[in-house]
Amino acid sequence: MGIEPERLHFSWISSSEAPKFAEVATEVIETVRKAGPVKKLVKTRAEVV
Amino acid sequence: MIAYGEKIREIAKKLLAEERVDLIIGFKQGTLPLMTEPVMIKEPEKTDQLYWSSFCSMNLANYLPKRKEKIGIIAKGCDSRNIAVHIVENQIQREQLYIIGVPCTGMVDRRKIQSLVDGKEVREAIESDEELTIKGNGFEQTVKKIDYLQDNCITCMHRNPVIHDELVGDLVEERKDPDPYDDVKEIEELAPNEKWELYSNLIKDCTRCYACRNACPLCYCPTCFVDEADPQWVGKSIDPTDTMTFHILRAFHCAGRCTDCGACQQACPVDINVRLFTRKLNKDALELYGCEAGLSIEERPPLDTYQPDDYDKFIR
């Protein structure tokens, strides 16, 4: 429904796969950074407390 | 299909008189034309209230979860699938139910009929097998029912009840519609931004009345996530973000369980086609897991089982 694919990542990483975790985390950060600040599903109005 | 009413009353009366059920869940005539109401009947002499027309679009499976009585229930094809979902999800036991199956040729969309008369009030609706005549102040019009079916009935592939103890008429022919998901495919082709715009526009009139949730037999959680105050999962305002969050989560809670009965769309007071959310999930459940909800009371739902060859291309 229009969530940018760059912001959605699925991975299966075992606790013994530290290098894979680092690799995936770096890649996630890079793609999200390229996508820029999030504009969808952000509440811009003041929260009523 | 119009002759079903008499048969329904006859079966219901017999079931109650013989004490085979404690309760009949069916439809009665609404206070306005083109409308029906759900009704629960416990005495055989009150079965005269039971009614059938092409406007019995509500899904009566909605009234089953956690009931303890022996129940006779009227079920169209889609309703029977929701009853099967309830049985699989342990909301009701099969032995408690006497399912009065209604082979269905589709429900007529009251909004499509209403739009024919340009805002004038329909005072009377008379049905035959194929046709519907509507009358009001200064107009009378007869239309073919098949041209004004609900959207979900147009693409319906399971018109006959999948489980039943008795049928009120002969089984109807299932359609071999080559592709019921044309509209979903069109949306799939859009770019993410276009999809976002389409769905944002779709729900812009939503007042968060939750009629879609309340009409849905799948939504039986004792406390819905939108009503929970501690923690508050989603804001209660009509802020577009809160509204979108509600619709996305409502749809995903129905993934692999939705029978596309159309109750949500019919219940919406501002005429939002909320099925556009759930239909994509139905298509995915069918294409990725070969599953259509509620076709059997033995089969576990796709999100509740694991197969080694399950689709997993999105995981790396």
Interface residues (C-beta under 8 A of the other chain):
Chain A: M1 G2 I3 E4 P5 F10 S11 W12 V24 K40 L41 V42 K43 R45 E47 V48
Chain B: P192 N193 E194 K195 W196 E197 L198 Y199 S200 G235 S237 D239 T241 D242 M244 T245 I248 F277 K280 F314 I315 R316
